[in-house]
């Protein structure tokens, strides 16, 4: 099973992401969608970008480095 880590600790956002990505398959295999906590990542990520996009990239890169998995991130302000 392929894993995708979503760079958030927000339970409400995870519920929404799981609804959006329900049924996602990668290479014919179901994808497992994990929060940072579920992936065992406890990093305190400093979001010091000047835009929402920069902050999302900061989070995605930090979580990818910590997990070695595919990562999705957003920053909705």
Buried (B, 14 or more C-beta within 10 A) or exposed (E): EBBBBBBBBEEEBBEEBBEEEEEBEEEEEEBBBBBBEBBEBEEEBEBEBEEEEEBBBBBBBBBBEBBEBBBBBBBEE
